[in-house]
Amino acid sequence: MEKINLSVERSFSDLITATINFMKQEFVPFIRAFAVIGFPVILLVVFLMKDLLLGALDMTYNPQQYLGTTDAFGNVMINSMMTGLFAMIMVAWVQLFSICYLRVYWDHYRGGVEERITISEVFAMMMRKLGIFIVWSLFYMIIVVVGCLFLIVPGIYFGVALTFGTYLIIIKDNGFDALMSRAMAITKGNWWRTVGYAVVLQLLVGVVAYVFSIPYMALTVTSAFTGEMPGIYEVTFTLLLSYLGKYTLHTIVFIGLGMFFFSRSEEMEHTTLLSRIDELGTRPENKTDEMAD
């Protein structure tokens, strides 16, 4: 199957179509790479979350055991913060994997490489970009958190406006010099379009991820009909399954945002259009040379 030219201006619906086509085309190498690189990290983080979930559920089911203890509320708060931290780590790792896969795919396209993407290529790209990715992610988080302290709206605005900073770092090899201004230039005049597109992607992924939440919902419904509280381990397992499906499918969101990034980059830089003009400019010379021969 012919590779997809990512650097093309696309409409809203075309972006969704391109994302689906990309996932269909790259399904086997993408899943293979994710199974080796991404999936183990998600499993590890989910395993670490297990004790936190067990503790929270035990406190919910047996509140009498924690009455009178001064550190009960503190433990709940710590467990909640640690769970949130682990969730952020999972999202960040999935994001790094997805965008690095896009970068390798784009390198293959430009280089005319027909072979499928290998696990080692994606992992090497991730290790190459890991340091600057961590620094930017921390900076991005600080900007959003500080912005949210000022009536929330500034945090939301900068959260969307700086969305494509990671793509600039990984795909365009940009450094921190003027990175914020470049990232904001991509969403300039397209802030609401970016929000709408991200929401649609989240909804599409949420519908599919819903399947992984069915066991937990079935357990909850059964408990409601029988009047018996489900076991802690059963609840924990079904919750972890839903988390696993959610974060695995989140790759589609980052791939879809990557399509938006390439579309906006082409709209701003006209890279593909200029290259075609250059090709047209060389054709008469080639014909002249052939006639001279």
N, C-alpha and C positions, 0 to 999 in steps of 0.2 A: 504494500500500500504506500502511495506517495505521501511523503511527510508534509505536515501542515506548515504553511508560512505563517509564523506567529505575528510578524511585523506587518499587520494589515489593519486599516481602519475598519471597524465593525460597529454595526448598530447594536442596540440593547439586545434584541433577540438573536442576532448573529453571534454575540459574545457567548450566550448560553449554548447555542448550537456548537460553536467551536470548542467549548469546554467539554461537552458531551462527546464530540467526535475525537477529541484528544484522549480522553479517558478510555474510549473504546479502542482506539488505535494502539495505545500504550499499555493496555490492561495487563498483559502478561509480564513484560519487563518491569512495569511500575509496581505491581503486586509482589514480584520476586524481590525487588530491591527493598520495598517497604517491609516485607516479611523478615529480612535480614537486618535492616538498619533501624526501621521505625518501630516495628511491632514489639521487639524485646524491651525497648525503653518504656513503651506504654504498659507492658505487662509488669515491669519492675515498679513503675510509679503506682500502678493500680494495686499491686501487692503491698506497697508501703502504706497506701490509703486504707488497706483492709483493717488494720488495728484501730485507726481513727474512726472508721465507720462502726466497728464493733463497740467501741467505747461510747459513742454517741447514742447508738441504738440501745445499749444496755442501760444507759442513764434514762432513756425514754421509757423503757419497759419496766425498770425497777427504780423509780424515783425515790422510794422510801429508803433505799440503801445509801442515798447520797444526801438525805436531809440532815442538816446539822453540821455538815462538813464544810469548812471554810474555803476549801480549794476546788469545790465542785464546779462553780461558775468559771473559775480560771481555767480548769481543764477543758471545759466546753469551748471557751474562747480560743485556747491554744490549738485544740483539735480542728476547729473551724479554719483558723489561719493556716495551719499546716496543710489541710485539705485543699484550700485555695491555692497555696503555693505549689503543691504538686500538680494541680490542674494547669496552672500557668506553665510549668515546666513541660508538661505534655504538649500543650498547644504550641509552645515555642519550638520544640523538637520537630513536631509535624510540619510547622511552617518552614523551618530550615530545610528539611528533607524535600518538601514539595517545590520550593523555589529553586533549590540546587538541581533538582531533576529537570525543571524547566530550562535552566541555564545549560545543562549538558545537552539537552535536546536541541536547543538553539544553536549551540556550537556544532552539533552534528549536521544540522540543516545548512548552516553557512559553509561548512567544510565539505559538503557533498558526501558525508559518511552515511552509507546505507545500513550498516550493521546496527543491531539493537543496542540500546544503552545497557552497560554492564553495572553490576553492583559496585565494583571498585571505582568506576568513574564518578558515580554519585557520592560515594563515601569520601573520595579524595577531595571533591569540590566542597563538601560539608566541612571537612577538617581545615581546608584552606580558608574558609570564610567564617569559621566558628568564633574566633576571637573578636572580630569587628562586629559580628552579629550579636554577640552577648553585650558588648559595649553599647551598641545602638539600641538594643531592646531595653536595657536598663534606663538609658537616657529617655527613650520614648515613654516608658512607664512613669518616670518621674514627671515628665511634662504633662501627661494625662492626669496623674494624681493631683499635682499642684493645680492644674486647671479646674479639676472637679471641686477643689476647695473653694473656688470662687463661683458659687452658685451653679456648679455642675456644667453649665453651658460651654464655658471655655474648654473644659476637658473633653467634651464631646466633639467640639469643633476641631481641636488639635489632633484628637484621636483619629478622625477621618482625614484631615488635611495631611497628616504625616504617614498615612497608611503605606505609601509606596517607597518609603525610605529604605526598607529592607530589600526591595526589588532593585533599587538603584545600586545598592551595595553589592548584591550578588550577581545580578545580570549585567549591569553596566560598569561594574568595577569602580564605582565612585567611592572616594574617601569622604571624610567628614567635612571637608572644605565645601561650604555652601550647600551641604546636603539638605538642610531644612528648607532652604529656598527652592531647591530643585524639586523636592518632594511636594511642596505646596503648589508649585507651578503646574504639576500634573493634575491636581484636583481643582485648580483655579477655573471658575466658571462651570465646573462639573461636580461641585460638592454634593448637591442633592442627587445627582445621577449616580455618584459613587455610593452614597448611602442606600439608594433604592436597589442598585445592583447587588450590593452586599447582603441586603435583607432578602432578596429573592434567592440568592445562593444559599443562605442560611435556612430558608424555608424548604428548599428542595432537599437539602441534606437532612433537615429535621424530619421530613416525611419518611425518608429511607431509614434513618436512625431509629425511628419509632418502632421498627421491627424488633430491635434489640431491647426495647423497653417492655415488650409484651409479657415476658416472664414475670417481671416485677409487678406489672399491672394485674396479671392473673392472680398472683399471690395476694395482692391487696384486695381484689374483688372476692376471692375465696374467704379471706379473713372477715370481710364485711358480712358475708352470708352465714358463715358458721359461728361468728362471734368469738372465735379463738384468735389470739395473737399469733402471727407466724413466728417461726423460730428466727433467732438472730442470724444464724449462719445462712439460712435460706434467703433472708432479706439482703444480707451482705453480698451473697453470690449474684443475685439478680441485679442488684444495683451496680456491681462491678461490671457485669456483662453489658449493661446499658452504657456505662462510661466507655468501655472498650469500643463498642460500635460507634459511639458519638465521636470520639477522638480519631478513630481510624478514618471515618468518612469525612472528617474535617479537611483532609487533603484536597477534596474537591473544591472547597471554598478558596483555598490558596491558589490552586491551579486556575480557577475562574477569575480571581483578582489579577492573576498574572496575565490572562488574556486581555483584561481591561488595561493593564499597564502597557502592554505591547501596542494596543490600539491607540492609546493616548500618545505614546512615544512616536508612533508613526505619524499621527496627526500633527505633532509639534515639530518633528525633525524631517519628515518625508524621506526617510532613509531608502525605502523600497522604490519610491518614485524616482529619486535621484539616480539610483543604481540602474534603473531601466533606461533613463535618459542617457546615461553613460554608455550603456550597451548599444543604444540606437546610434550614438555618435561614432562608434567604432565600426559599424557595419559598412558604411560607404567605403572606408579605407580598405576593408577586407575585400570588397568587390573590386576596387581599383587594382589591388595587388593581383587578384586572380586574372583580371583582364590583361594586365601587363605581362603575366606569365604566358 
